[in-house]
Amino acid sequence: MRIILPNNAKKILDTMHQAGYEAYVVGGCVRDAMLGREPGDWDITTNAVPADIKKLFGRTIDTGIEHGTVTVMFGKEGYEVTTYRVDGKYEDNRHPSEVTFTKSLVEDMKRRDFTINAMAYNEEEGLIDKFGGIEDLEQKVIRCVGEPRERFSEDALRIMRAIRFAAQLGYSIEDETKAAIKELAPTLEKISAERIQVELVKLLVSDHPDMIRLAYELGITKVILPEFDECMKTEQNNVHHAFSVGEHIIQSMLNIRPDKVLRLTMLLHDIGKPQVLSVDDKGTSHFYGHQITSVEVARDVFRRLKFDRKTMDQVCNLIRYHDERFPAKESNVRRAINRVGAEDFPLLMEVREADTLAQSDYQRDDKLKLIEDTKKIYEEIIARKDCVTLSDLKVNGKDLIEKGITPGKQIGSVLNAMLMDVLDNPEHNSREYLLEPERLRDKYLGMGEKEDNCEKN
C-alpha cells in the first residue's frame, strides 16, 4: 500500500527520520488517502517531544504544546506534529486531566477514537494498522478502538463523530459501538454547543443526512435537538402527506443539494408543526401557521447551538416563506422576489421543490409544475433586470425631497408605493413617469397616506 504524500509532509517525515526520530502521517489523512479521497489535513505523529521538534524546523507555532502538538509552518501552510502520548483520566467527558508522553506508537494509537482513524504511514515502513482499520474500511464499519464505553466516556463528542463519519462515508456502526452510544448519549450535555454545531452541520451536508434517523433512535437528538424528536413522534394524517413530520423532514433533506443553508432549512422548515397540530372532526391533521412557529423554534435552536447570525437569518427567511403559494404570474413573482429577497428567492424554489417531493403524490405534478413555471418567470425577470427592490427604482429619496416632499417617514411610504406600482407594471419604472406632478400628488402620496393610516389603526 503506497500513499502519495504532499511534498511538505514528506519533508517533515524525512527531516525527523534523519534526526533519528520515528514519524508517521496519522489518522484521518491516512483513512481518506486509502479511500481515494483528498485529505483536508496531514497530521503527523512522532516519538520526538515538542522541544526536539522545534529545534528541527525554522518556523513553528505552539498550537497545543501542553498536549504535545507543534505546528510546523511552510509559508502559510501548517502541519500539526504531535508527540506520542497517553491520556490521563477524563474528568469532563472531553479533556484529559493530564497527558503523558510515550515512546510507543501503539500506545498512542490506543487512545484514538475509531479503528479507521487509528492507522499510521510512512514510506519506509508502509501502513501501520494494529486495530483492524483496513478490515473495517473494507467492511464499511465504524468501530471504536478497544472498549467503546471507555472511548465515549473519555470524549463524549466521539458519539457525534461516530454518526457523522457513518453519514459521510455511508458506513454502518458496529453493534457494541452502537450500544455504547445509546447508553452514553446523555453525556453529550457536557459538550459545548459550538462543538455539537460543527458535527451536526457535517452530518447534514453529507451524502447521508438521513443518518439523523439513527441519531434519533440512539438518543442523540434527544440531547442536542429535542425538537426533532417531537417531529418524529408527530403523524401527518393529511392527504398531502405520506410521512410523519420527522420522516418528511428527512426525505426533504435527501431531496436537496448538500448546501449548509439548504440542509438546515429542510431540517427546520417544519420544526414547529408539533406545537400547532390540530385535528378536525374527520381525523385530518392541520398545522395552521406552522411557518411562523417554525421560525420561532428555529431561532431558539440556532441560538442554543451558537450559530452565526447570517446563517440563522437566511435559514429563517426561507422557512418563513417555504409554504407560500401564488399563481405563476409575473407580477406575483416580482412581489415574491421583493418579499423574500433576490438572493434567497432561487433558494426558496429549491426548498419548495424538495418539500413537495417529500410529500404524498397527491397533486404532486401540479405542485411541481407551478414551481417550474415560477422558476422560468423568475429567470425572465432577472434577465430583463426588472425592478424588484427599492434600489432598482429610477428615483430615490433625494428626488422626492426636490419635489417638495418633507423628509422623514413620508419619503419611505411614497417610495414603497412607487415600488408596489412598478412591481405590477415594470414599464412604469422611469423618472418621467414616477415623478410626474399629478401622479406623484394624487397617486403615490395618496397611497403612502393610506399605508400610514393603516399602521396607525
Buried (B, 14 or more C-beta within 10 A) or exposed (E): EEBEBBEBBBBBBBBBBEBEBBBBBBBBBBBBBBEEEEBEEBBBBBBBBBEBBBEBBEEBBEEBBEBBBBBBBBEEEBBBBBBBBBBEEBEEBBEBEEBEBBEEBEEBBBBBBBBBBBBBBBBEEEBBBBBBBBEBBEEEBBBBBBEBBBBBBBBBBBBBBBBBBBBBBEBBBBEEBBBBBEBBBBBBEEBEEEBBBBBBBBBBBBEBBBBBBBBBEBBBBBBBBEBBBBBBEBBBEBEBBBBBBBBBBBBBBBBBEEEBBBBBBBBBBBBBBBBBBEEEEEEEBBBEEBBEBBBEBBBEBBEBBEBEEEBBBBBBBBBBBBBEEEEBEBBBBBBBBBBBBBEBBBBBBBBBBBBBBBBBEEBEEEBBEBBEBBBEBBEEBBEEEBBBEBEBBBBEBEBBEEEEBEEEEBBBBBBBBBBBBBBBEBEBBEEEBBBBEEBBEEBBBEBBBEBBEEEEE
